[in-house]
């Protein structure tokens, strides 16, 4: 198994990701919010790359069962039902609903990956579920850090550290032979330096500091809780849903 890693999604187009096995990581906050929404009963997430796409798609769906969620510059998009805070995606708000989802970085990476052979969404809050999935698939994977527009080069420390912790979990598995690209090795090294105190790292990262400034300090606490939402959002057809547990077969 070879693990490759991109520190941002900007270098890819849809054709380059066709037939690849992809994990999209956007800790603050798209990956975390999607896991929370689906865990709270949302029917599906429809990731889109632009506000225009969100408006176009929502016009063809049933209004009472469809919500528009997302952000620009961390804040709720005008005319949308929800922003990008996991706190907004409660069971009361999202159960049974389809959510058209548009964010600055995360949904763009997911939309670009729509032709991937496999697409799963990972974060700290579903870290083990994500790495278990990679291990069980036992295929080459590309980890895509969504990054942030706040920094030159679109690098996001929290996404890289999360990817590095996934890699560390894979390296612990005795049954796997794992080969790492240079970028994957770099993320693994970052996780050793910054993974000891995830909340502290989030609070001191550039995007984390920005979210605190605009009133979302509580979101950082939610997004820092490792394995607090142990589910796996995966692409099924053109939408993201929860991966269902495989039925266990009892011995005869």
ChimeraX attribute file (.defattr): number of C-alpha atoms within 10 A of each C-alpha:
attribute: neighborCount
match mode: 1-to-1
recipient: residues
	/A:1	15
	/A:2	14
	/A:3	21
	/A:4	18
	/A:5	23
	/A:6	22
	/A:7	24
	/A:8	25
	/A:9	22
	/A:10	16
	/A:11	8
	/A:12	14
	/A:13	13
	/A:14	14
	/A:15	13
	/A:16	13
	/A:17	18
	/A:18	16
	/A:19	14
	/A:20	18
	/A:21	21
	/A:22	26
	/A:23	27
	/A:24	27
	/A:25	30
	/A:26	29
	/A:27	30
	/A:28	30
	/A:29	26
	/A:30	30
	/A:31	26
	/A:32	26
	/A:33	26
	/A:34	30
	/A:35	27
	/A:36	28
	/A:37	25
	/A:38	28
	/A:39	22
	/A:40	18
	/A:41	19
	/A:42	24
	/A:43	20
	/A:44	26
	/A:45	28
	/A:46	21
	/A:47	28
	/A:48	24
	/A:49	19
	/A:50	15
	/A:51	20
	/A:52	10
	/A:53	15
	/A:54	21
	/A:55	15
	/A:56	10
	/A:57	14
	/A:58	16
	/A:59	11
	/A:60	8
	/A:61	13
	/A:62	10
	/A:63	12
	/A:64	8
	/A:65	13
	/A:66	20
	/A:67	20
	/A:68	23
	/A:69	25
	/A:70	30
	/A:71	22
	/A:72	15
	/A:73	14
	/A:74	20
	/A:75	17
	/A:76	17
	/A:77	19
	/A:78	11
	/A:79	9
	/A:80	18
	/A:81	15
	/A:82	22
	/A:83	23
	/A:84	25
	/A:85	26
	/A:86	23
	/A:87	14
	/A:88	17
	/A:89	24
	/A:90	16
	/A:91	16
	/A:92	11
	/A:93	16
	/A:94	23
	/A:95	18
	/A:96	16
	/A:97	20
	/A:98	25
	/A:99	28
	/A:100	25
	/A:101	29
	/A:102	29
	/A:103	26
	/A:104	20
	/A:105	24
	/A:106	30
	/A:107	26
	/A:108	19
	/A:109	28
	/A:110	31
	/A:111	19
	/A:112	21
	/A:113	29
	/A:114	24
	/A:115	20
	/A:116	20
	/A:117	13
	/A:118	19
	/A:119	24
	/A:120	26
	/A:121	29
	/A:122	33
	/A:123	35
	/A:124	30
	/A:125	25
	/A:126	24
	/A:127	24
	/A:128	22
	/A:129	20
	/A:130	23
	/A:131	21
	/A:132	16
	/A:133	13
	/A:134	22
	/A:135	18
	/A:136	9
	/A:137	13
	/A:138	15
	/A:139	13
	/A:140	15
	/A:141	19
	/A:142	19
	/A:143	29
	/A:144	28
	/A:145	30
	/A:146	30
	/A:147	29
	/A:148	24
	/A:149	15
	/A:150	13
	/A:151	11
	/A:152	8
	/A:153	12
	/A:154	17
	/A:155	20
	/A:156	25
	/A:157	25
	/A:158	33
	/A:159	29
	/A:160	32
	/A:161	26
	/A:162	29
	/A:163	32
	/A:164	26
	/A:165	25
	/A:166	25
	/A:167	22
	/A:168	18
	/A:169	14
	/A:170	20
	/A:171	16
	/A:172	10
	/A:173	12
	/A:174	8
	/A:175	10
	/A:176	13
	/A:177	11
	/A:178	18
	/A:179	14
	/A:180	16
	/A:181	13
	/A:182	12
	/A:183	17
	/A:184	23
	/A:185	18
	/A:186	15
	/A:187	24
	/A:188	22
	/A:189	17
	/A:190	19
	/A:191	24
	/A:192	13
	/A:193	11
	/A:194	20
	/A:195	18
	/A:196	10
	/A:197	10
	/A:198	21
	/A:199	19
	/A:200	15
	/A:201	19
	/A:202	24
	/A:203	19
	/A:204	15
	/A:205	15
	/A:206	17
	/A:207	22
	/A:208	23
	/A:209	15
	/A:210	17
	/A:211	22
	/A:212	15
	/A:213	10
	/A:214	11
	/A:215	11
	/A:216	17
	/A:217	16
	/A:218	13
	/A:219	20
	/A:220	24
	/A:221	14
	/A:222	22
	/A:223	28
	/A:224	24
	/A:225	16
	/A:226	16
	/A:227	16
	/A:228	14
	/A:229	22
	/A:230	16
	/A:231	23
	/A:232	28
	/A:233	27
	/A:234	22
	/A:235	25
	/A:236	15
	/A:237	9
	/A:238	13
	/A:239	19
	/A:240	25
	/A:241	22
	/A:242	22
	/A:243	14
	/A:244	10
	/A:245	8
	/A:246	6
	/A:247	6
	/A:248	6
	/A:249	6
	/A:250	5
	/A:251	4
	/A:252	3
